[in-house]
């Protein structure tokens, strides 16, 4: 669904979280109250948590700070920042432009219509309810040097959240952020390149901020959101800029010293540390005690046969029975 200028203006007007009457909105936009009602229905389809009250009008359940591209560019000046109201996929936007991007260049969106999670699963992203951010990086060392990158990215995002006063967020190997046992965010790293050449990396992050209940019902696993950590959410532009700053610095460090610089902090944040877990690999189930990761990003699993190591791929990590 496209976001027409009228609908964009409606979102801007409603972003203060206050009631606005249909008559007042119609006068401001030069349309009828009936037309306002139709536009509101379309906005609900984008996932906005809107409700109406007879005699008072329409309002958003939670005030919304829309992305401000100029402000973000000032706060994160390393590389260009691109902001969209609605996009198919922020990762795809960058992947289609890798030949003309500079490292650290980013894309943010209020809403994705074709966002992807791990293994091609759809990513539920209602309008304005998440941090949806993708960043490009050119890794001169090539694709082999990118091993374990999603783990370093996870550390960077958690540290950005900690710096803003959001404690208690943990990491689940290899791509997820958890809060109190529920998924808070996902990481999707996509790459392209050829043997012996530099590698194009696109790092995608989807972080739940304040999800409407009816949108959360579409998610097929236990999930959390940032307002569960702290009810008062930081301004989304401040949040996006801080995450972007930490990501850019993490990539500089990763280029210089690889995953090794992140291992201790990843193990500090490991959600499954010391717990019984099971690895699902096709029809095979492997059980053991989670013992963190090594310098390659491999999961260390204590089994009856000793410590075994498992790298990413088609592996799912779950709590043990």
C-alpha positions as CSV (number, residue, x, y, z in Angstrom):
1,X,0.0,0.0,0.0
2,X,1.3,3.5,-0.9
3,X,1.2,6.3,1.6
4,X,-0.5,9.2,-0.2
5,X,0.3,12.8,0.7
6,X,-3.1,13.1,2.5
7,X,-2.4,10.0,4.6
8,X,1.1,11.2,5.4
9,X,-0.3,14.5,6.6
10,X,-2.9,12.6,8.7
11,X,-0.1,10.6,10.4
12,X,1.8,13.8,11.1
13,X,-1.3,15.5,12.6
14,X,-2.1,12.4,14.8
15,X,1.5,11.8,15.9
16,X,1.0,13.9,19.0
17,X,-1.3,11.2,20.5
18,X,-4.1,13.7,21.1
19,X,-7.7,13.5,19.9
20,X,-8.5,15.2,16.5
21,X,-12.1,15.4,15.3
22,X,-13.0,14.2,11.9
23,X,-14.4,17.6,11.1
24,X,-11.2,19.4,12.1
25,X,-9.1,17.0,10.2
26,X,-11.3,17.4,7.1
27,X,-11.0,21.1,7.2
28,X,-7.3,21.0,7.5
29,X,-7.0,18.7,4.6
30,X,-9.8,20.1,2.4
31,X,-11.7,16.8,2.4
32,X,-15.0,15.5,3.8
33,X,-15.4,13.7,7.1
34,X,-16.4,10.6,5.1
35,X,-13.1,10.8,3.2
36,X,-11.3,11.2,6.5
37,X,-12.9,8.0,7.8
38,X,-11.8,6.1,4.6
39,X,-8.2,7.3,5.0
40,X,-8.2,6.2,8.7
41,X,-9.3,2.7,7.7
42,X,-6.4,2.6,5.2
43,X,-4.0,3.7,7.9
44,X,-5.2,0.9,10.2
45,X,-4.3,-1.5,7.4
46,X,-0.7,-0.2,7.7
47,X,-0.7,-1.3,11.3
48,X,-1.3,2.0,13.1
49,X,-2.9,1.6,16.5
50,X,-5.7,4.1,15.9
51,X,-9.0,4.4,17.7
52,X,-12.0,6.7,17.6
53,X,-14.4,8.0,20.2
54,X,-17.8,9.6,19.4
55,X,-17.7,13.3,20.1
56,X,-13.9,13.5,20.4
57,X,-12.5,12.1,17.1
58,X,-9.4,10.0,16.3
59,X,-6.2,9.5,18.1
60,X,-3.1,7.2,18.2
61,X,-2.9,4.9,21.2
62,X,0.8,6.0,21.7
63,X,2.3,9.3,20.5
64,X,4.7,8.7,17.6
65,X,8.0,10.5,16.8
66,X,8.4,10.2,13.0
67,X,11.8,9.9,11.5
68,X,13.5,13.2,10.7
69,X,16.1,12.5,8.0
70,X,17.9,15.9,8.6
71,X,18.1,15.3,12.3
72,X,19.4,11.7,11.8
73,X,22.0,12.9,9.4
74,X,23.2,15.4,11.9
75,X,23.3,12.8,14.7
76,X,25.0,10.1,12.6
77,X,27.1,12.1,10.1
78,X,29.4,9.3,8.9
79,X,27.4,8.4,5.8
80,X,24.1,9.2,4.1
81,X,20.8,8.3,5.8
82,X,17.7,7.6,3.8
83,X,14.3,7.6,5.4
84,X,11.0,6.3,4.0
85,X,7.4,6.2,5.3
86,X,6.6,2.9,3.5
87,X,9.0,0.6,1.7
88,X,9.0,-3.0,0.6
89,X,12.3,-3.9,2.5
90,X,15.1,-1.7,3.8
91,X,17.6,-4.5,3.2
92,X,16.4,-4.8,-0.4
93,X,16.7,-1.1,-1.0
94,X,20.4,-1.2,-0.1
95,X,21.1,-4.5,-1.9
96,X,19.8,-3.1,-5.1
97,X,22.2,-0.1,-4.8
98,X,25.5,-1.6,-3.4
99,X,27.6,-0.5,-6.4
100,X,27.0,3.2,-5.5
101,X,26.8,3.1,-1.7
102,X,29.5,4.1,0.9
103,X,30.2,2.1,4.0
104,X,27.9,3.1,6.8
105,X,25.1,4.3,4.5
106,X,21.7,3.4,6.0
107,X,18.0,3.1,5.2
108,X,15.2,3.5,7.7
109,X,11.4,3.0,7.3
110,X,8.3,3.6,9.3
111,X,6.8,0.4,7.7
112,X,7.9,-2.5,5.6
113,X,5.5,-4.4,3.3
114,X,7.9,-7.2,2.4
115,X,10.3,-7.3,5.3
116,X,12.3,-10.6,5.7
117,X,13.4,-12.5,8.7
118,X,15.8,-15.4,8.9
119,X,15.1,-18.2,6.4
120,X,12.9,-16.0,4.4
121,X,10.1,-15.7,7.0
122,X,8.0,-12.5,6.7
123,X,8.8,-9.8,9.3
124,X,5.7,-8.2,10.8
125,X,6.4,-4.4,10.8
126,X,3.3,-2.2,11.5
127,X,3.7,1.5,10.8
128,X,5.8,3.4,13.4
129,X,6.0,0.5,15.9
130,X,9.5,-0.6,15.4
131,X,13.0,0.5,14.6
132,X,13.5,-0.8,11.1
133,X,17.0,0.0,10.0
134,X,19.5,-1.4,7.4
135,X,23.1,-0.4,7.0
136,X,25.6,-1.1,4.1
137,X,29.2,-1.9,4.6
138,X,31.9,-2.9,2.1
139,X,34.2,-5.5,3.7
140,X,37.5,-5.4,1.8
141,X,38.7,-8.8,3.3
142,X,36.0,-10.7,1.4
143,X,33.0,-12.9,2.4
144,X,35.1,-15.4,4.5
145,X,36.0,-12.5,6.8
146,X,32.3,-11.9,7.5
147,X,31.9,-15.1,9.6
148,X,30.2,-14.3,12.9
149,X,29.2,-10.8,11.9
150,X,25.6,-11.1,13.2
151,X,27.0,-11.8,16.7
152,X,29.1,-8.6,16.6
153,X,26.0,-6.7,15.4
154,X,24.0,-8.1,18.3
155,X,26.5,-6.8,20.8
156,X,26.6,-3.4,19.2
157,X,22.8,-3.1,19.3
158,X,22.5,-4.2,23.0
159,X,25.3,-1.8,24.0
160,X,23.4,1.1,22.2
161,X,20.3,0.2,24.2
162,X,22.3,0.0,27.4
163,X,23.7,3.5,26.7
164,X,20.2,4.8,26.5
165,X,19.0,3.3,29.7
166,X,17.5,0.0,28.6
167,X,19.1,-2.7,30.8
168,X,18.5,-6.5,30.8
169,X,18.5,-7.1,27.0
170,X,20.3,-10.4,26.1
171,X,21.5,-12.2,23.0
172,X,20.3,-15.5,21.6
173,X,22.6,-17.3,19.2
174,X,23.0,-16.4,16.4
175,X,20.7,-13.5,15.4
176,X,18.2,-12.5,18.1
177,X,17.9,-10.0,21.0
178,X,15.8,-11.2,23.9
179,X,14.2,-9.6,26.9
180,X,12.9,-11.8,29.7
181,X,12.8,-14.8,27.5
182,X,10.9,-13.2,24.6
183,X,12.2,-12.0,21.2
184,X,12.8,-8.2,21.2
185,X,14.7,-7.9,17.9
186,X,16.0,-9.8,15.0
187,X,19.2,-9.3,12.8
188,X,19.4,-10.3,9.2
189,X,22.9,-10.0,7.5
190,X,22.8,-10.4,3.7
191,X,25.9,-10.4,1.5
192,X,27.1,-10.5,-2.0
193,X,30.5,-10.8,-3.6
194,X,32.9,-13.2,-5.4
195,X,35.9,-15.2,-4.4
196,X,39.0,-13.1,-3.9
197,X,37.0,-9.8,-4.0
198,X,35.6,-7.4,-1.5
199,X,32.2,-8.2,0.0
200,X,29.0,-6.2,0.1
201,X,27.2,-6.4,3.4
202,X,23.7,-5.3,4.3
203,X,22.9,-5.5,8.0
204,X,19.2,-5.4,8.8
205,X,17.6,-4.8,12.3
206,X,14.0,-5.0,13.3
207,X,13.4,-3.9,16.9
208,X,10.0,-3.9,18.5
209,X,9.2,-0.6,20.2
210,X,5.4,-0.5,21.0
211,X,3.4,-3.1,19.0
212,X,-0.4,-3.0,18.8
213,X,-1.9,-6.1,20.2
214,X,-3.7,-7.0,17.0
215,X,-0.4,-6.8,15.0
216,X,1.4,-8.8,17.6
217,X,-1.0,-11.7,17.1
218,X,0.6,-12.2,13.7
219,X,3.9,-13.1,15.2
220,X,4.5,-16.8,15.5
221,X,6.6,-16.8,18.7
222,X,6.8,-15.1,22.1
223,X,7.8,-11.5,21.6
224,X,8.7,-8.4,23.6
225,X,9.0,-4.7,23.0
226,X,11.2,-1.9,24.2
227,X,8.5,-0.3,26.3
228,X,8.5,-3.6,28.4
229,X,12.1,-2.6,29.4
230,X,11.2,1.0,30.1
231,X,7.6,2.3,29.7
232,X,8.8,5.8,28.6
233,X,10.4,5.3,25.1
234,X,13.3,7.5,24.0
235,X,12.7,9.6,20.9
236,X,13.0,7.2,17.9
237,X,15.4,9.6,16.1
238,X,17.7,9.5,19.1
239,X,17.4,5.7,19.3
240,X,18.0,5.2,15.6
241,X,21.0,7.5,15.6
242,X,22.5,5.7,18.7
243,X,22.1,2.3,17.1
244,X,23.6,3.5,13.9
245,X,26.6,5.1,15.6
246,X,27.3,1.8,17.5
247,X,26.9,-0.2,14.4
248,X,29.3,1.9,12.4
249,X,31.9,1.8,15.1
250,X,31.4,-2.0,15.5
251,X,32.1,-2.5,11.8
252,X,35.3,-0.5,12.0
253,X,36.4,-2.7,14.9
254,X,35.2,-5.9,13.2
255,X,37.3,-5.0,10.1
256,X,40.4,-4.4,12.2
257,X,40.2,-7.4,14.6
258,X,37.3,-9.6,13.6
259,X,34.9,-11.2,15.9
260,X,37.4,-11.8,18.7
261,X,36.9,-8.3,20.0
262,X,33.2,-9.0,20.7
263,X,33.3,-12.6,22.1
264,X,33.6,-11.6,25.8
265,X,30.8,-9.2,25.6
266,X,28.6,-11.6,23.6
267,X,29.2,-14.2,26.3
268,X,28.3,-11.7,29.0
269,X,25.0,-11.1,27.3
270,X,24.2,-14.8,26.3
271,X,20.6,-15.6,27.1
272,X,21.2,-19.3,27.3
273,X,24.5,-19.2,29.2
274,X,24.9,-22.3,31.4
275,X,21.4,-23.6,30.5
276,X,20.2,-26.9,29.0
277,X,19.5,-26.4,25.3
278,X,18.8,-28.4,22.2
279,X,19.9,-27.8,18.6
280,X,17.6,-28.6,15.8
281,X,19.3,-29.6,12.5
282,X,16.8,-31.0,10.1
283,X,15.5,-34.2,11.8
284,X,18.5,-34.3,14.2
285,X,18.2,-33.0,17.8
286,X,21.4,-32.4,19.8
287,X,21.2,-31.7,23.5
288,X,23.7,-30.1,25.9
289,X,24.6,-27.2,28.0
290,X,25.2,-23.8,26.3
291,X,28.8,-22.5,27.0
292,X,28.9,-19.4,24.9
293,X,30.7,-18.9,21.6
294,X,34.3,-19.1,20.4
295,X,36.3,-16.6,18.3
296,X,34.6,-17.9,15.1
297,X,31.2,-17.4,16.4
298,X,30.6,-21.1,16.8
299,X,28.2,-22.2,19.6
300,X,30.0,-24.1,22.3
301,X,27.8,-27.0,23.5
302,X,28.8,-29.2,26.4
303,X,27.6,-32.7,25.7
304,X,28.1,-36.2,27.2
305,X,31.0,-36.5,24.7
306,X,32.6,-33.2,25.7
307,X,32.5,-29.7,24.2
308,X,31.3,-29.6,20.6
309,X,31.2,-26.6,18.3
310,X,28.4,-25.6,15.9
311,X,28.5,-22.8,13.3
312,X,25.4,-21.1,11.8
313,X,23.3,-22.3,8.9
314,X,20.1,-24.3,9.1
315,X,20.4,-24.7,12.9
316,X,17.8,-23.6,15.5
317,X,18.6,-23.2,19.1
318,X,15.9,-23.9,21.7
319,X,15.7,-24.2,25.4
320,X,16.2,-27.8,26.5
321,X,13.3,-29.9,27.7
